Amino acid sequence: MINKIISAGTFEAMDGIREGKNTLREVAETIADAFCKKNEEKIKNVFGAELEIVEEFSTNEKYKDLSFEECAIKYIANYTENILELKDFPEKLKEKDIIILARKVLTGPELEEFEDGLNEWLSEVADSTYESLMELKEEEGKETFSDEEIEYETNFFIEEDALPSEDKKKLVEIIKYKLSKEDLILFFYFRKNIKTIIDIM
């Protein structure tokens, strides 16, 4: 059950953390809200029966005056928060905690989908960092960048400790590849146009 809930709300939780909603409770509520929105039709049937939330609603004072949907979000948030506590996550989470959580509980197509989404996000960060480094290249005449310099530049687009170390390394490698590709393009451009360039000079 928890894998379905986490799968539905991983990226929403990471977005929430960037906006400051980073406590265990806030993350659990974000995940629960995403799960309920994506499974609206099933909540009253399959998931409602499985979680026995109907009985919980009728006997618990804390659900008084809430709509069914609000009750479902609250109940699933409680369930998710308990799971996070059992897995010893800190009281305030970072994006990397969600990545670690997803890799712990997701399997098969759900894990594949998560990794695809994560790679897409890393590519966006890589694009932004690459553009920033190209500006530095142009402004300061810098030819090459060390891994440390590339990693430092990524911190302008994501929190310094937003990623597990293996993903941070992957991000740096993506950027290095983009930079090497740019150098290769320039090399072939100058080789192809060297006569024209010399004539102009």
Number of C-alpha atoms within 10 A of each C-alpha: 9 13 15 12 23 23 20 22 25 24 21 16 27 24 16 17 21 15 9 14 20 21 16 19 19 19 29 27 24 23 27 27 24 21 24 21 14 14 15 13 11 12 21 16 10 11 18 14 13 12 16 11 19 15 11 14 18 10 11 9 9 11 17 11 9 12 11 15 15 14 19 25 23 19 20 24 24 16 17 22 22 14 14 18 13 9 11 8 17 12 11 15 20 22 23 16 17 22 20 13 17 20 15 12 15 19 14 7 9 18 17 13 14 20 15 12 14 16 15 12 13 21 15 13 19 24 15 16 24 21 14 15 21 16 13 13 14 10 9 9 10 12 10 14 13 10 14 10 12 21 19 14 19 23 14 13 13 15 12 13 12 20 20 13 11 8 16 17 14 14 22 23 16 18 26 19 13 16 18 13 12 12 14 11 12 12 11 11 11 12 11 11 10 12 11 10 11 8 7 7 6
